[in-house]
């Protein structure tokens, strides 16, 4: 049996919008036409996909299974068809990245990529939460930090070095730590979204010497930009990625602490869903990001 891909597109849009009327508007269809097309898909499958009521729509068990299983399959089929029909790179790529890292770097990377491949369109979702790639329809994710076990395919970009810093005003008032053990007596700013590690536990190394420090945790924040502002305004000491603080350190607005000691570098990965086929546009973008990453490593 031949299934019209446009019917599946309509079904997915109805699920994602929670409304047949909104989905029809998105696809520039009359609601009555959209309703008939949904019924046609259900007739072909011989199952009801969506419970209809005057208040809201809800998925049947078959509809839930169809959405979860068919959405990634259709995405893969479209990638194959797109590569076959397009001599040049074209199509949409949906990406997610941490907010501030995305603002500072990823937006620029994608803009430069688009200059070379103008038929590529991007949907960049900036979030400090680990979004579900399958559920959100995301092609590529940039994640900073250790990865949990998952079925996702990971490609390592590199390692992000860390730096320990504070404002001159804070250090003038509270003193400058001379040894890692001194850090436990200082006010500290903590990133509360750290994954799989204790956010207040800090490890520093120098040659063959390793020190474990438990920070006081005076100020918890879930946004990297807010952390930057808190450090600059003298709220305490923070151990964070070098890309966030490098410019402020060079300008003298922040002071690097314990420069002879190293923080563990955070791995940075590109993640995608496991698939038998990866569209050319995704593969080439990943290679492009590897090249862009080399510029960040120069900050170390």
C-alpha positions in Angstrom: 0.0 0.0 0.0 1.3 3.5 -0.9 1.1 6.1 1.8 1.1 9.8 1.0 3.8 11.5 3.0 1.8 14.7 3.1 -0.9 12.9 5.2 1.8 12.0 7.7 3.0 15.6 7.8 -0.5 16.7 8.6 -0.8 14.1 11.4 2.5 15.1 13.0 1.5 18.8 12.8 -1.9 18.1 14.4 -0.1 16.3 17.3 2.5 19.0 17.8 0.0 21.9 17.6 -2.7 20.1 19.6 -5.3 21.4 17.2 -6.6 20.4 13.8 -7.5 24.0 13.0 -4.0 25.3 13.9 -2.3 22.5 11.9 -4.5 23.3 8.9 -3.6 27.0 9.1 0.1 26.1 9.3 -0.2 24.0 6.2 -2.5 26.5 4.4 -5.3 24.0 4.3 -9.0 24.5 4.9 -9.9 22.7 8.2 -12.5 20.6 6.4 -9.8 19.4 3.9 -7.4 18.7 6.8 -10.1 16.6 8.6 -10.8 14.6 5.4 -7.1 13.9 4.9 -6.7 12.8 8.5 -9.6 10.4 8.0 -8.0 9.2 4.8 -4.8 8.3 6.7 -6.8 6.5 9.4 -8.8 4.6 6.7 -5.6 3.4 5.0 -4.1 2.3 8.4 -7.5 0.8 9.5 -7.1 2.4 12.9 -8.1 5.6 14.6 -5.1 7.8 15.4 -6.8 10.7 17.2 -9.7 11.0 19.5 -11.8 14.0 18.4 -13.9 16.1 20.7 -15.1 19.7 20.8 -12.7 20.6 23.6 -9.4 19.0 22.5 -7.7 16.3 20.6 -5.9 13.3 22.1 -3.9 10.5 20.7 -5.2 6.9 20.8 -2.8 4.2 21.7 -2.3 3.5 18.0 -1.8 7.2 17.4 0.9 7.5 20.1 2.7 4.5 18.6 2.4 5.9 15.1 3.8 9.3 16.1 6.7 7.9 18.1 7.8 5.4 15.5 6.9 7.1 12.2 8.2 10.6 12.9 11.9 9.7 12.9 11.4 7.3 10.0 9.8 10.0 7.9 12.6 12.4 8.8 15.1 9.8 7.5 13.1 9.2 4.3 12.9 12.9 3.6 16.7 13.2 4.1 17.3 10.5 1.5 14.8 12.0 -1.0 16.3 15.5 -0.4 19.9 14.2 -1.2 18.6 12.5 -4.3 16.7 15.4 -5.7 19.2 18.2 -4.8 22.5 18.6 -6.5 23.5 21.2 -3.9 22.9 21.1 -0.2 19.4 22.1 0.8 16.9 21.5 3.5 16.2 22.3 7.1 18.4 21.4 10.1 17.1 21.7 13.6 19.8 22.2 16.3 19.9 22.7 20.0 22.8 24.1 22.0 23.4 25.7 25.5 22.1 29.2 25.6 25.2 31.3 26.1 27.4 29.0 24.1 24.9 29.1 21.3 24.7 32.9 21.4 28.4 33.4 21.3 29.5 30.7 18.9 26.9 28.5 17.3 24.9 31.4 15.8 28.1 32.6 14.1 29.0 29.1 12.9 25.6 28.6 11.3 25.6 32.0 9.7 28.9 31.4 8.0 27.8 27.9 6.9 24.6 29.4 5.4 26.8 31.8 3.4 28.3 28.8 1.7 25.0 26.9 1.4 22.2 29.4 1.1 19.6 26.7 0.5 20.1 25.4 4.0 17.7 26.7 6.7 18.2 26.4 10.4 16.0 26.1 13.4 18.3 26.8 16.4 16.8 26.0 19.8 18.9 27.4 22.7 18.3 25.7 26.0 20.4 24.7 29.0 18.2 21.7 29.5 18.9 18.4 27.7 16.0 18.3 25.2 14.8 15.0 23.9 16.0 14.8 20.3 13.3 12.4 19.1 10.4 14.2 20.8 11.5 17.6 19.6 12.5 16.6 16.1 16.1 17.8 16.6 18.8 16.7 14.1 21.8 17.8 16.0 22.6 18.7 19.7 25.7 20.3 21.2 26.3 19.1 24.8 29.0 20.3 27.2 29.9 17.9 30.0 30.0 14.2 30.6 27.4 12.3 28.6 24.9 9.8 30.2 24.4 6.4 28.6 22.0 6.7 25.7 21.2 5.4 22.2 22.3 8.7 20.7 25.4 8.8 18.4 28.1 11.1 19.8 31.0 12.8 18.0 33.4 14.6 20.2 34.3 18.2 19.2 37.0 18.5 21.8 37.6 19.5 25.4 36.6 22.8 27.0 39.2 24.0 29.5 38.0 25.5 32.8 39.1 28.5 34.7 38.7 29.7 38.3 38.0 33.4 38.6 36.6 36.3 40.7 36.2 40.0 40.5 38.9 42.4 41.8 36.3 43.9 44.2 35.5 40.5 45.7 39.2 39.6 46.1 39.9 43.0 47.7 37.2 42.4 50.3 37.7 38.7 50.9 41.4 38.0 50.0 42.9 35.9 47.2 43.1 32.1 47.7 46.7 30.9 47.5 45.9 27.1 47.6 42.9 25.0 46.5 42.1 24.3 50.2 41.5 28.1 50.7 38.5 27.9 48.3 36.2 26.2 50.9 36.4 29.4 53.0 35.3 31.6 50.1 31.8 32.5 48.8 31.2 30.4 45.6 28.8 30.7 42.7 27.4 27.3 41.6 25.9 26.3 38.3 22.8 24.3 39.4 22.3 22.4 36.1 25.5 20.4 36.3 24.8 16.8 35.1 26.1 13.7 36.8 28.5 15.4 39.2 28.2 17.1 42.5 28.0 20.8 41.7 29.9 21.9 44.8 32.8 19.4 44.5 35.8 20.8 42.7 39.0 18.9 41.6 42.2 20.8 40.8 45.5 19.3 39.7 49.1 20.4 39.4 51.7 18.1 38.0 51.1 14.9 40.0 49.3 16.6 42.9 45.5 16.5 43.1 43.2 18.4 45.5 39.5 17.8 46.1 37.6 20.8 47.4 34.1 21.1 48.7 32.7 24.6 47.9 30.3 26.4 50.2 27.7 26.9 47.5 26.4 30.4 48.5 24.7 31.3 45.2 23.1 28.8 42.9 22.1 29.8 39.4 20.8 27.8 36.4 21.9 30.2 33.7 25.4 30.8 32.5 24.8 34.4 31.6 23.5 35.1 35.1 26.6 33.4 36.5 28.8 35.7 34.5 27.0 38.7 35.8 27.2 37.4 39.4 30.9 36.8 39.2 31.6 40.3 37.6 29.5 41.9 40.4 31.5 40.3 43.2 29.1 37.6 44.4 31.9 35.1 44.8 34.3 32.7 43.1 33.3 30.5 40.2 34.9 27.7 38.3 33.6 27.7 34.7 34.4 27.4 31.0 37.2 29.5 29.7 35.1 30.7 26.8 32.8 32.5 29.1 35.4 34.4 31.1 38.4 34.7 28.9 37.7 38.2 27.6 36.9 39.6 31.0 40.1 38.1 32.4 42.2 39.6 29.6 40.6 43.0 30.1 41.2 42.9 33.9 37.5 42.9 34.8 38.0 39.4 36.3 41.1 37.9 37.9 42.1 34.3 37.2 42.8 32.4 40.4 45.3 29.6 41.1 46.8 29.7 37.6 49.2 26.9 38.3 46.3 24.6 39.0 44.2 23.0 36.3 40.5 22.3 36.4 39.2 19.1 34.6 38.3 20.0 31.0 34.7 19.5 30.0 34.1 17.3 26.9 32.0 18.8 24.1 30.0 16.5 21.8 27.7 16.7 18.8 24.8 14.3 19.3 22.3 12.9 16.8 19.8 10.1 16.8 21.0 6.7 15.6 19.9 6.2 12.0 20.8 4.0 9.0 21.1 7.1 6.9 22.5 10.6 7.7 21.6 13.4 5.2 24.6 15.0 3.5 23.7 18.4 5.0 24.0 17.0 8.5 27.3 15.3 7.8 28.8 18.4 6.2 27.6 20.6 9.0 29.2 18.4 11.6 32.5 18.6 9.7 32.1 22.4 9.5 31.6 22.6 13.3 34.7 20.5 13.8 36.7 23.2 11.9 35.0 26.0 13.8 35.9 24.3 17.1 39.6 24.7 16.4 39.2 28.5 16.8 37.8 28.0 20.3 40.7 25.7 21.3 43.0 28.6 20.6 41.6 30.3 23.8 43.3 27.7 26.0 
